[in-house]
């Protein structure tokens, strides 16, 4: 079984563009309970994609890795237990 996980990102700050270090990921909208359906997005050969739910523009940045984001703090953390 694969030991990798799909990165999840959120936009609590309401910024227009979030730069990320991966091209396949999930957008969650915002922190629980303000999240939208978690949608899988794949940029393919493009360098950016728009979430169809929250309209956040995600842009790939080669200098970022894994769950890193610019601005910082846009990695989704589901604290619901």
C-alpha positions as CSV (number, residue, x, y, z in Angstrom):
1,X,0.0,0.0,0.0
2,X,1.3,3.5,-0.8
3,X,2.7,5.5,2.0
4,X,2.0,8.9,0.5
5,X,-1.0,11.1,1.1
6,X,-2.6,13.7,-1.0
7,X,-2.0,17.3,0.2
8,X,-5.1,19.2,1.4
9,X,-5.1,23.0,1.2
10,X,-7.5,25.7,2.5
11,X,-8.0,29.4,2.1
12,X,-9.0,30.8,5.5
13,X,-7.4,34.1,4.7
14,X,-9.4,34.6,1.5
15,X,-6.3,35.3,-0.6
16,X,-6.7,35.2,-4.4
17,X,-3.7,33.0,-5.1
18,X,-2.1,30.2,-3.1
19,X,1.3,28.9,-4.4
20,X,1.9,25.2,-3.7
21,X,4.6,22.7,-4.3
22,X,2.4,19.9,-5.8
23,X,0.2,19.6,-8.9
24,X,-2.3,17.1,-7.5
25,X,-4.1,18.0,-4.3
26,X,-7.4,18.5,-2.5
27,X,-9.0,21.9,-1.9
28,X,-11.1,22.1,1.2
29,X,-12.2,25.7,1.0
30,X,-11.6,26.7,4.6
31,X,-11.3,25.2,8.1
32,X,-14.1,23.1,9.5
33,X,-17.0,23.9,9.7
34,X,-16.6,26.4,6.8
35,X,-15.1,23.9,4.4
36,X,-16.7,22.9,1.1
37,X,-16.7,19.4,-0.4
38,X,-13.1,18.3,-0.6
39,X,-12.4,18.3,-4.3
40,X,-9.4,16.6,-6.0
41,X,-7.6,19.0,-8.4
42,X,-4.9,18.0,-10.9
43,X,-3.0,20.7,-12.8
44,X,-1.6,18.3,-15.3
45,X,0.8,20.1,-17.5
46,X,-0.6,23.6,-16.5
47,X,1.0,25.7,-13.8
48,X,-2.3,26.8,-12.1
49,X,-5.9,25.7,-11.6
50,X,-9.0,27.4,-10.1
51,X,-11.1,25.6,-7.5
52,X,-14.6,25.2,-8.9
53,X,-16.1,25.7,-5.4
54,X,-14.3,28.6,-3.8
55,X,-12.5,30.1,-6.8
56,X,-9.1,30.1,-5.2
57,X,-6.3,30.1,-7.8
58,X,-3.7,27.5,-7.0
59,X,-0.3,28.1,-8.7
60,X,2.5,25.6,-8.7
61,X,5.9,26.9,-7.4
62,X,9.0,24.8,-8.1
63,X,10.7,26.1,-5.0
64,X,8.0,24.7,-2.6
65,X,7.8,21.1,-1.6
66,X,5.0,18.8,-0.4
67,X,2.5,20.6,1.8
68,X,4.4,24.0,1.7
69,X,2.3,27.0,0.7
70,X,2.8,30.7,0.0
71,X,1.4,32.4,1.9
72,X,2.2,30.1,4.8
73,X,-0.6,28.5,6.8
74,X,-2.8,27.2,3.9
75,X,-2.3,23.5,4.6
76,X,-5.7,22.0,5.7
77,X,-5.7,20.6,9.2
78,X,-8.9,18.7,10.1
79,X,-9.1,19.2,13.9
80,X,-12.5,17.6,14.1
81,X,-12.4,14.5,16.3
